[in-house]
Amino acid sequence: MKWLYVMAGIALFVKMLIIPNPIPDLLQSSIVDLVVQDSGVPNAVSGIIFRNRLYDTILEVVVFTIAISGCSYLLANEQPAPTVHQFTDQPSIVLARLGATIAALVACELAIRGHLSPGGGFAAGVAGGTAIGLVAITSPADWMQAVYQRWRAAVWEKVSVLLFILLSVMTLVGLELPHGGLGTLFSGGMIPLLNILVALKVALGSWAVILLFIRYRGLL
């Protein structure tokens, strides 16, 4: 039986070397142009992520949610760190908060206009998480935790995941919003909404992880 497996592997390798991959007849249109026409957004990457490969994107969001829950579960039985290491000198605090402001503005831009230009929900969420991290290393841990609870960030994170899955299912079954004018802010059907929801999910999830590591590890 082992030799049969070896021969099957060799045959598959030879097949990949000899038989070429079929090339689709796209006439005068490129794949990028077809994706743009199909999704209704100039950013072909967003069109692929939130339309052509939407199943993968749903699972990516779910995996990120599981990772955050895993961090909370694994650190739940540990003792809080006695000391939290943070910036204390004024120049570092000013620069960190300036960087946080810039990162927050970039996050808003990428979330709102990610379907029109390079960027999107995941990039916006990373920028938002960076802004939160820069604020965290210059602010008291108790204050960060209080703000997190006051704005019910954990609830909004869960709501964003549920809304993302709901809108994704609607898209997959063929229920879509009008595409609108190509290149305009209100275009692309569900894609702008999915972008914003992913940005919220990633940013708020990053905030939760940052608070956990500050509390139980004393650092980011």
N, C-alpha and C positions, 0 to 999 in steps of 0.2 A: 504493500500500500504506500510505503514511503516513496518508492521509485515512481509511482503513479503521480504523486503530488509534485515531485521534482520535474517530471516530464510535462505536466500541465503548466507549471511555472515557466519552463523554458518555452513552451509553445505560445504562452501569453506574451512573453518578452519578444519573441520573434514577430508575433502579430503586430505589436506596437511599433517595431522597427520597419516592417515591410508595408503594412497597410496604412495609408495616410488618413488623417482625419477628414471627414467631409467638410467642404467649405460651402456655407450657405450662399445662395444667389441673392445678393442684396441690391442688385442693379446699381443705381447711382447713389443710394442712401447708405450711410455708415451706420454702425451699430449705435453709436452715440446719438445720431439724429433720430433713429427709431425709438430709443429710450425716451428722449425728450418729447417726441410726439405722443408716445404712449402715456407718459406720466403727466405731461403738461407743465413741467418745471425745467428751467434752463440748466440746473445742477443735475447732471445725469447720475452722479453718485447718490444723491438723495432719492432720485427716481428708482434706482436699483434697490437701495436699502429698504425703502418704505413701500415698494410696489412689487418689483420683480422677485426680490428675495425677502418678502415680508415674513415668511415662516421663520427664517433664520433670525431676523431681527426680534421677533417675539421671544424666541428662546434665549437670545442674548440678554434681553431685559429680565427674563425670569432667572437666568443664571446670576446676574448681578444682584437681584433681590435675595437669592439663596445665599450668596457670598456675604451679604450684609447680615442676614440672620445667623449665619454660621459664626461670624465674628462676635456677635452678641452672645451666642450660646457658649462659645468656647471660653470667653472671658468672664462669664457670669459668676463663676465660683472663685475668682481671684480677688485678692485684697487690693483696694485702691492704692495707687502709688503715693508715698508720703510727700514727695517733692515733684513739682511740675516745672520742667525746664522751659523757660521762655526768654524772649528778648527783653532786656531791661534798659539798654541805652537808648536815649532819645532819637539819635539819627537812624538807627535800625528800625525803630517803631514807625517813624515817619515814612521811611522808604517802603516798609512792608505794607502799611495802610494805603500808600499811594498805589503800590502794585495791586493791592486788593481792589481798589476803585477801578483801575484800568481793566483788570480781569473781569470784574462784574459787568462793566459796560460791554466788553467783548462778548461775554456770555449772552447778554440780552440781544446783541446784534446777530450773533450766530443762530440763536433760537428763533428769532422773528424772521430773519432774511436768509436762513440757511438753505432754503429751497431755490434761491435766486443766485447765490454765489457760493464759492467754496466754503464749506462748513456744514453745520447741521446739529441735530440734537445731541449726539454723543460728544462732539467737540465743545458745544455750548455747556454741557454738563461738567466736562473736565475744567473749563475755564471758571465756571461757578464754584466748583469744589476747590480750585486753586485760590480763589478769592476768600472763601471761608477759611481755608487753611492759613492764609496770611494773617487774617484777623485773629485766628485762634492762637498763634504764637506771639501775639502782642497784647492779649486780653486775658483777664482772670478766667479760670476754668469754670467757676461757679456762674459767672455772668453769661458765658457761652451756653451753659446748660440751661440757664433760666430763659434765655432768648429762644432756644430750641423748643422748650416746653410751652412758652407763652404763645408762640406762633403755630403750635401743633404741627411741627414739621414732620413728625412720624406719621400722623394721620394723612397729611397731604402727600407724602411719599407713597403710601398705600393706595390712595385715591388715584394718583397719577398712573400707577401700574394697572389698576382695574380699568380706568378709562382708555388707556393705550390698548389693552387687550380687546376691549369692546369695540373700539373704532377699527382695530385691525381685522376683527372677525367680520364687521360690516363691509370692509373693503374687500376681503377675500370672497364674500358671497355676492359681490357685485353692487353693493349699495355705496355710492360715492357722491360727494358734493360736485357741483359743476367745476370744471377745470379753470374757467375764467380766462382772462387774457394772458398769453405766454409772456413772462417777464414782469408781470405786475405782482404786487404784494399779496393780493387775494387771488391766488391761482394755485393749481396743483391739487385741488380737491382736498382730501384728508391729509396730505403730506405736511403742510404747515402745522396742523394741529398735532400730528404725531411727533414732529420735530420738537415742539414746545413741551409735550408730555415727557419725552425722553430726556430733555434737558433738565426738567424738574426732578425726574427720578434720579438721574445721575448726581446732580448737585446735592439734593437732600440726602441721598444715600451716602455720599462722601462726607457730608456733615455728621451723620450718625457714626460713621467709622472713626472720624477724627475725634469726636467726643469720647468714644470708647478707648482709643489709644492714649488720649490725654489722661483719662481717669485711671486706667489700669497699668499704663506703662510710663506715664509721666512725661511723655514726649510724643512727637508726631512720627 
